[in-house]
Amino acid sequence: QVQLVESGGGLVQPGGSLRLSCAASGFIFSTYYMRWYRQAPGKEREFVAGISVAGARLDYADSVKGRFTISRDNAKNTVYLQMNSLKPEDTAVYYCNCYIPLSDHWGQGTQVTVSS
């Protein structure tokens, strides 16, 4: 059974940093592209970042380029999202995602709140 468990969210001041983690199980993690999405109150879920199986390809939404960094540790079955220079508009629930043919898998999400 595929499981994705996010952690690392919290309350941070504008300009601060957080590192999110997503621990994966139930599938061969090292063979799948992994993504982070986020959903702010009243808004649709949006793509944030993605990483290829070996980490050679990194994809980012324009709104986070230069501030967020996605990475993965295939030995630990974990994908990370380092978030720097956080802004109030980054406030959202952040979700880990993996598409395994015929099924889209999501974690439960972790809340990130950027506020002074």
N, C-alpha and C positions, 0 to 999 in steps of 0.2 A: 504494500500500500504506500503510495507516494505521500510524503509528509514534508512540508516546508514550515519552519518555525523561525519567525523573525524575533529579534531582540535588539536592544540598544537605544530605543527611542527615549524621549523625555522632554523636559522643558529647558530651553537654552535661550540666552540673550542674543539679540541681533549681533552679527559678527562672530558668533561662537561656532563651535564645531561639535559634531557628533559622529560616531561610527556605528552604523547598523550592521548586524550580522543576520544571515539566513542559513540555518542548518538544515540540510536536505537528507532524506532517507527514502528507501523503498524503490530506488531506481539507480542506474549507473550514472551518477552525477557528472563524471568526467567526460561524458559523451554528449552533453546537452548544453545548448546556449541558454544562459540565464539572464533574467531581466529584473529590474526594479520598476515598480509603478507607484504612483501616489494618487490619493483622492482627498481633495479639500472639501469642507462642508459646502453643500449645494452645487458642487461641480462634478464633472465626469472624471472617471479614473483616467490618468494620463501616464504615458511612458516617461520614465526618467533616465534609465541607463540600461545597457545590455553588454554582455561579454561572451565571446566565443569560447569554445571548449578548452583551448590552451591559453586563452587570454591575449591572443595576438590582435584580435579585433575588439575595439571598444566603441560603443555607440552611446551618444548622449543627446538628450533634449537640449535645444538651444538655450533654454532658460537656466540650465545648470552647468553648461560648459565652462571649464576653467575654475569651477568651485567644487564640484563633486568628482569623486574618483571611484570607479567600480573595480573590484578585483576578486579573485577566487583562489581558494586553496583546495585543489582536488584531493589531496591526501586527507583533508579534514571534512570533505563534502560540504564546504561552506563558501558562500558568496558574501562579499562585504560591500558597503557603500560608505565611503568616507565623505562627509559633508562639511565643507569649510565655508567661511564667510556667509553664514546662514542669514536669511532675510525673513521678515514676517510672512511673506508670500510663500515661503517654503513649508509653512504649517499645513500638515496633512497627515493622514494615515498612510504609511509606506508599506507596500506589499512586495513580497518576493514572488516571482512567477517562472514557471517552466512549462513549455509546450511539448508534450510527448504525443506523437501522432494520435489523433482522434480525441485528445483530451488536454484541456488547459488546466493547469494546477496552480493554486494560490495558497499562500499562507494566511494566517489570521490577521496579520497586519500589526504594525507598531506605531504608536502615536508620536509624532514630532510636533512640538509647539515652540515657535520662535516668538518670544515676547519679552519686553522689558518690564 
